[in-house]
Amino acid sequence: MTEPETDPTREAARESLEHLQAAARELINAARAALDAAERFIDDPEMISSVVGVAGRVGDVLRQVSGDRIRRSAWDDGPDDDDGDGPEPGDSGIQRIILE
């Protein structure tokens, strides 16, 4: 008895399915690892404190590096702001964008 010829389309579909299954397994393993790390993080108050401290220091550095630019851009009304002093009196500072 001879083996039936392999259909190239069927073979490609089978290989694709195998790759998708392998990728799904990798995603599951990655999710497990992330959950394990999150669990260790939550259970360790010192680590939480350390991460918060690092985030605060990063914020301080960014503030120093950017200098006055952040404050100026927060009050910039955009290209129509001739005087550069921010929102006009009575303006809420919220720009509404109308989508059509």
Backbone as numpy.savetxt, mean C-alpha at the origin, in Angstrom:
# Nx Ny Nz CAx CAy CAz Cx Cy Cz
-1.93 -52.17 -27.02 -2.77 -51.00 -27.02 -1.88 -49.75 -27.02
-2.17 -48.82 -27.88 -1.36 -47.61 -28.00 -1.97 -46.49 -27.14
-1.08 -45.62 -26.67 -1.53 -44.47 -25.89 -2.12 -43.43 -26.82
-3.21 -42.79 -26.42 -3.79 -41.74 -27.28 -2.83 -40.56 -27.38
-2.88 -39.90 -28.50 -2.04 -38.73 -28.70 -2.44 -37.64 -27.71
-1.45 -36.91 -27.23 -1.71 -35.83 -26.28 -2.17 -34.59 -27.05
-3.30 -34.09 -26.65 -3.83 -32.86 -27.25 -3.03 -31.68 -26.70
-2.40 -30.87 -27.55 -1.57 -29.75 -27.07 -2.37 -28.75 -26.22
-3.60 -28.52 -26.59 -4.42 -27.58 -25.83 -4.69 -28.12 -24.43
-5.02 -29.40 -24.37 -5.28 -30.04 -23.08 -4.02 -30.04 -22.20
-2.88 -30.31 -22.81 -1.61 -30.32 -22.10 -1.29 -28.93 -21.55
-1.51 -27.90 -22.36 -1.27 -26.52 -21.92 -2.20 -26.15 -20.77
-3.45 -26.57 -20.86 -4.41 -26.30 -19.80 -4.00 -26.99 -18.51
-3.52 -28.24 -18.63 -3.09 -28.98 -17.45 -1.88 -28.30 -16.79
-0.93 -27.88 -17.61 0.25 -27.20 -17.08 -0.13 -25.88 -16.42
-1.05 -25.15 -17.04 -1.51 -23.89 -16.45 -2.15 -24.13 -15.10
-2.98 -25.16 -15.02 -3.64 -25.49 -13.76 -2.61 -25.84 -12.69
-1.58 -26.59 -13.06 -0.53 -26.95 -12.10 0.18 -25.69 -11.58
0.47 -24.75 -12.48 1.12 -23.50 -12.07 0.22 -22.68 -11.15
-1.06 -22.63 -11.49 -2.01 -21.88 -10.64 -2.13 -22.51 -9.26
-2.14 -23.84 -9.21 -2.22 -24.52 -7.93 -0.96 -24.24 -7.10
0.20 -24.27 -7.73 1.44 -23.99 -7.02 1.44 -22.55 -6.51
0.96 -21.61 -7.33 0.90 -20.22 -6.91 -0.06 -20.04 -5.74
-1.19 -20.74 -5.78 -2.15 -20.66 -4.68 -1.53 -21.19 -3.39
-0.78 -22.29 -3.49 -0.10 -22.83 -2.31 0.91 -21.82 -1.74
1.63 -21.16 -2.64 2.60 -20.15 -2.20 1.90 -18.99 -1.50
0.78 -18.55 -2.05 0.02 -17.47 -1.42 -0.48 -17.88 -0.04
-0.95 -19.09 0.08 -1.42 -19.59 1.38 -0.26 -19.62 2.38
0.90 -20.12 1.94 2.06 -20.15 2.83 2.50 -18.75 3.24
2.46 -17.81 2.29 2.83 -16.43 2.60 1.85 -15.82 3.59
0.57 -16.09 3.41 -0.44 -15.57 4.33 -0.24 -16.15 5.72
0.06 -17.44 5.80 0.32 -18.06 7.11 1.51 -17.40 7.79
2.57 -17.17 7.03 3.77 -16.54 7.59 3.45 -15.12 8.08
2.68 -14.38 7.30 2.30 -13.02 7.70 1.45 -13.04 8.96
0.52 -13.99 9.04 -0.32 -14.09 10.24 0.50 -14.49 11.46
1.46 -15.38 11.28 2.34 -15.76 12.39 3.14 -14.56 12.88
3.67 -13.78 11.94 4.43 -12.59 12.31 3.54 -11.58 13.02
2.33 -11.39 12.52 1.39 -10.45 13.15 1.05 -10.91 14.57
0.86 -12.20 14.74 0.55 -12.73 16.07 1.71 -12.49 17.04
2.94 -12.72 16.59 4.10 -12.47 17.45 4.20 -10.98 17.77
3.91 -10.14 16.79 3.96 -8.70 16.98 2.93 -8.25 18.03
1.73 -8.75 17.92 0.66 -8.37 18.85 0.95 -8.84 20.26
1.58 -10.00 20.38 1.86 -10.56 21.70 3.06 -9.92 22.38
3.79 -9.03 21.70 5.00 -8.44 22.25 4.85 -6.93 22.37
4.45 -6.43 23.55 4.24 -4.99 23.72 5.51 -4.17 23.48
6.68 -4.74 23.79 7.92 -4.00 23.56 8.15 -3.76 22.07
7.79 -4.75 21.26 7.95 -4.59 19.82 7.01 -3.51 19.29
5.79 -3.49 19.80 4.83 -2.46 19.37 5.38 -1.09 19.73
5.89 -0.96 20.94 6.45 0.31 21.39 7.64 0.71 20.52
8.47 -0.25 20.17 9.63 0.02 19.34 9.22 0.50 17.95
8.25 -0.16 17.35 7.79 0.22 16.01 7.16 1.61 16.03
6.39 1.90 17.07 5.78 3.23 17.18 6.87 4.29 17.33
7.89 3.97 18.12 9.00 4.90 18.29 9.74 5.16 16.99
10.00 4.10 16.24 10.68 4.25 14.95 9.81 5.09 14.00
8.52 4.82 13.98 7.62 5.59 13.10 7.66 7.07 13.48
7.69 7.36 14.77 7.78 8.75 15.22 9.07 9.40 14.79
10.18 8.68 14.90 11.47 9.23 14.48 11.50 9.47 12.97
10.93 8.54 12.21 10.86 8.72 10.76 10.05 9.98 10.43
8.94 10.16 11.13 8.13 11.37 10.93 8.91 12.63 11.23
9.69 12.60 12.32 10.51 13.77 12.67 11.53 14.07 11.58
12.19 13.03 11.08 13.19 13.22 10.01 12.54 13.78 8.76
11.38 13.23 8.38 10.69 13.73 7.19 10.29 15.18 7.35
9.85 15.54 8.55 9.48 16.92 8.81 10.69 17.84 8.67
11.83 17.41 9.20 13.04 18.23 9.12 13.54 18.35 7.68
13.50 17.23 6.94 13.99 17.23 5.56 13.10 18.10 4.67
11.81 17.97 4.85 10.89 18.71 3.98 10.80 20.17 4.37
11.13 20.46 5.60 11.14 21.84 6.06 9.79 22.50 5.93
9.80 23.66 5.35 8.61 24.48 5.26 7.69 24.06 4.13
8.17 23.17 3.24 7.37 22.81 2.06 6.03 22.21 2.41
5.99 21.38 3.45 4.71 20.75 3.82 3.71 21.80 4.26
4.17 22.74 5.10 3.24 23.78 5.58 2.75 24.64 4.43
3.66 24.99 3.50 3.25 25.82 2.38 2.27 25.09 1.47
2.54 23.82 1.18 1.67 23.10 0.26 0.30 22.83 0.88
0.23 22.78 2.19 -1.07 22.56 2.84 -1.98 23.75 2.64
-1.40 24.95 2.45 -2.21 26.15 2.26 -2.28 26.59 0.81
-1.73 25.82 -0.07 -1.74 26.18 -1.49 -3.10 25.84 -2.07
-3.75 26.84 -2.64 -5.07 26.62 -3.26 -4.96 26.01 -4.64
-3.77 25.83 -5.14 -3.60 25.30 -6.47 -3.13 26.37 -7.42
-3.24 26.13 -8.73 -2.70 27.07 -9.71 -3.40 28.42 -9.69
-4.63 28.49 -9.17 -5.37 29.76 -9.15 -5.05 30.60 -7.92
-4.23 30.09 -7.01 -3.92 30.79 -5.77 -2.83 31.82 -6.05
-3.25 33.04 -6.37 -2.30 34.09 -6.73 -1.49 34.56 -5.54
-2.15 34.68 -4.39 -1.45 35.24 -3.24 -0.74 34.17 -2.40
-1.05 32.89 -2.60 -0.36 31.81 -1.91 -0.65 31.72 -0.43
-1.71 32.40 0.01 -1.98 32.41 1.45 -3.01 31.38 1.88
-3.47 30.55 0.97 -4.41 29.50 1.35 -5.84 29.87 1.06
-6.76 29.16 1.73 -8.18 29.38 1.47 -8.60 30.81 1.80
-9.51 31.30 1.01 -10.05 32.63 1.25 -11.05 32.57 2.40
-11.32 33.70 3.07 -12.30 33.71 4.16 -13.64 33.15 3.69
-14.23 32.32 4.50 -15.52 31.72 4.16 -15.37 30.44 3.35
-14.17 30.16 2.89 -13.93 28.95 2.12 -13.63 27.82 3.09
-14.27 26.68 2.91 -14.08 25.56 3.83 -12.74 24.87 3.60
-12.07 25.15 2.50 -10.82 24.49 2.18 -11.02 23.16 1.49
-12.27 22.80 1.26 -12.58 21.54 0.59 -12.87 21.84 -0.87
-12.17 21.15 -1.73 -12.40 21.33 -3.16 -13.31 20.22 -3.64
-14.40 20.56 -4.21 -15.34 19.56 -4.72 -15.04 19.34 -6.20
-14.91 18.07 -6.56 -14.63 17.71 -7.93 -15.88 17.06 -8.51
-16.40 17.66 -9.54 -17.63 17.17 -10.16 -17.27 16.21 -11.28
-17.78 15.01 -11.19 -17.54 14.00 -12.22 -18.75 13.91 -13.12
-18.51 13.94 -14.39 -19.64 13.86 -15.33 -19.60 12.58 -16.10
